[in-house]
Amino acid sequence: MLAFRIAPAVADAFPDTLIALVTVTGLRGRDPWPHTATVLEQLEQQLADGTWHPADECDPRIEAWHTAYRSFGSNPRRVRPSVDALGRRLAKRGSLPRINPAVDSYNAVSVRHGLPSGAFDLDHVTGDIDIRPADGTETFTPLGEPGTVENPKPGEIIYADTTGVLTRHWNHRDAHRTRVTEDSTHVAFVLETLHATRDGDLLKVAADELQGLLAPHSEQSAVHYLSPAQPQVTA
């Protein structure tokens, strides 16, 4: 068991934050996931038909993250929130990348609802996970770049464990060490909003949808919520 925590500085700066944690054990990432495949195909068809478009930076859900990024010194046009980058890619190419069923599931839910999402293989996490401002001494190896080491800027919001940074710029990019693969079995998925008053119900719908995609392919699943009012949960 490990704890997820929102640091007081983050809670004070972003008091309407709500984060859903969808945790699974016994994940079977090498099985066929037909429901996830169907969801992806439906999204792409709706885009092609013109009946649906991913949220862009003019959408208040994305605009809020751009404002947050600027507040802690990140340029959201250069390092985009994950959902913004994913939606732009989908709009440009007409399709979402196929990585593996678990990652494809959270990508689909993220872009459908306009909410940032990510995931951590908890078997590769050390200690607890804190959402906190960086002090600048931490190290980060980006997903897909195992030979690269970066340092976050002081004040940048990060997810971090006792070894290093798990996500830079709050939700721009995940770390290579805790990436979710077909062989990951114990995983925490996150969905986030900075405006729970406005989008809290949407977040809960998205979390339930993601759990629905994951549960048939895992032994156990659960949904937890982090907020300034409940700044720590154990998963």
N, C-alpha and C positions, 0 to 999 in steps of 0.2 A: 504494500500500500504506500502511496505517496500523496503528498499534498500539493494542490495548486493554490497559489496565493496572489492576490492583487495587492501591491505595495500601497501604503497610505498616500504616497505622492501621486500615484496614478489615480487612485480613487478620488483624491481632492481635485485633480486637474480635469478629470472626466467623470463627473459624479453620476451621469446617467448611463454608464456602461453596463452592459449585460452580456455575459459570455456563457454559452451552452457548451458543456463537455459531454460528449457521447463516448462512453468507454465500452470497450468490448474485450472479452477474453475468448480464447479458443477460436480465433478468426481463421477461416479456411480460404486463403487468398488464391489458391490454385484451382478451386472449383469453378465451374461455369456460373456466372451471375446473370441470368437472362433478364431479370427485371431492370438491373442497372443498364444493360445494353439497350433495352427498350426506351428507358428514360432519355438516354443520350440521343438516340435516333429521333425521338419525338421532338426534343428541343431543336435539333438541327433542322427538322422538317418545318417546324413552326417558324424558324428564322427564314428559311427559304420561301415559305408561303407569305411572309410579311405579317403574320398574325402575332408575332412576339419578337421583341428585341431585348438584348441584355442591357442592363442599366449602364449609363455612361457617366462621365464626370459632371454632367449637369443634373443628374438625379440626386436628390437630397441624401440618399443613402451613401453614395460615393463621395459627394461633395463634403460630407461630414468628415470622412477620413482624410481628404485632401487638407482640410483645415487643421485637423489634428496633427498630420505629418508636419505641416509648416510650423506648428506651435512647438514641436521639439526639434526643429532644425533640419528636417528632411524635405527634399524637393519632390512632391508627389508626381511631377511630370517626368522625373528621371528615375525614381524608384517608386513605382506605382503600388498601391495596395493590391493584394493578390486578386481580389475579385474584379478590380478595374482592369488589370492586365489580362485576366482570363476572358472577360467580356469583350475587350478590344480584339483579342486574338480570334474569338469565335465570330465576331461581326466581320472581320477581315477575311477569314479563311472559310467560314461556313461550317466549320466542324471543331469539335473539341479534341484535344490529344487523348489517346488511349494509353494509359500508363500501366495500371493494373486495376482489378475490379474495385478495391477499397478506395484508391485514389480517385478513380473515375466517378465513384459514388459521391464523394464530397465535392468534387469539382462540379458535378451536375447540380447538386443542391445549392451550392454557392452561387453559381451564375443564374440559376432560375430565380432565386430570391434576392439577389443583389447584396449578399452578405459575405464578408471575408470568411474563409475557412482554411483549415490546415490540419495536420495530424502529426503525432509523435509515436514512434515505436517505443513503448515504455520499457521494454527489455534493454534498451540502450540509453536510458535516462539514468543519471546518477543523482541521488538525493531528491529533493522536492523541486517543483517548478515555480518560479516567481515571475510575475509580470511587473517589471520595475524599470526605472530609468537606469541606463548604463552609466558606469563611471569611466569608461573608455579603456580600461585595462583588459576587458574580457576578450576572448577569441571566438571567432566564428568561421566555420568552413561551409561555404554555400553548397546547397544541393547540386549534385552533379559535378562538383569541382573539388574532389578529395585532396588535391595538392595545394589548394588556396587557403590562406589564413588571413582574415580581416579583423579589424578592431572597430567596434561601433563607436560612434561619436558620443562624448559625454552628454547625458540628458536624453539620448535617443531611447524610446521605449522598446524593450526587448522581452522575450521569454528566455529565461536562463535556468539552468540547473547548476549543480556544484562544479561541473567541469567546464561549462562554457555557454555560449549563446545558442539557443534553439531556433529563434526567429528574430531577424533584424527588422528595424523600422515597424515594430509591432506585428505587422502581418504581411510584409513585402515578400520575404523568402525564407523557407525553412532550411535547417541545417542538414548536411549530408549524413552525419552520424545517426540521427534519429529518423531518417527517411523511412517511409512505409513501403515495404516490398511485398511480393507474393508470399514470402515466408514469415512475415510479421504475424504474431498471434495475439499480442496484448497491446492494444492501441488506444490512444485518446484522440478523438477528433474534436476540433473546436469550431464554433460558429460565433460571430461577434457583431454587436451593434454598439454604437456610442450614444444611441437615442432610444433607450428602453421605453420611455414614455410614449414615443411614436411607433416604434418598431418591435416592441417586446413580444406582441402576439405573433408577428411574422417570424421572429426568431424561434419561437416555440413550435410553430408549424414546421419550420425548416428542420429543427432538431428531431422532431417526431418523424419527419420524412426520411432523414438520414438514418435514424435508428431502424426504420422499416426496411431500408435497403440492406443494412448490415446484419440485423438479427437472424435472418434465415441462414446466414453463413458463419455464425459464431455460437459458442456455447452459452454465453451470457452477455447481456448488454444493459446499459443504464444511462440515464440522462441526469446530469447535475447542472446547477446554475451558480455562476460566480457574479458578484456585484459588490459595489461599495458597502451595501448593507450586509452582505454575506461574503466577506473577502477571502474565505478559505474553505475548500472542500477537499475531502479525501477520496481518492479513486483507486 
